[in-house]
Amino acid sequence: MKKLETCHHCGEEKENCFHGFIAMTIPIPEAEAKIEKWGRKDWWKNLEREDLTEEEMKELDGLCTYDQLLSTVGRGVQC
């Protein structure tokens, strides 16, 4: 009987998972769409603007967290 392992991304138990270095998150289409909205090349420069609404700043803060999760790599299990 094969060993079931829990995927660190989807949370499901599966067989034959990949063991190695993975990002803390997989790309999220909704977050990628927001990055496209702000400009893929330099969306983060908007964080220095002072004319944004509180909601826009909150969105950019969330994108910073998402970007950090994509950039942080560690050992993990992935289906």
Secondary structure, 3 states (H helix, E strand, C coil): CCCCEECCCCCCEECCCEEEEEECCCCCHHHHHHHHHHCCCCHHHHHHCCCCCHHHHHHHHHHHHHHHHHHCEEEEEEC
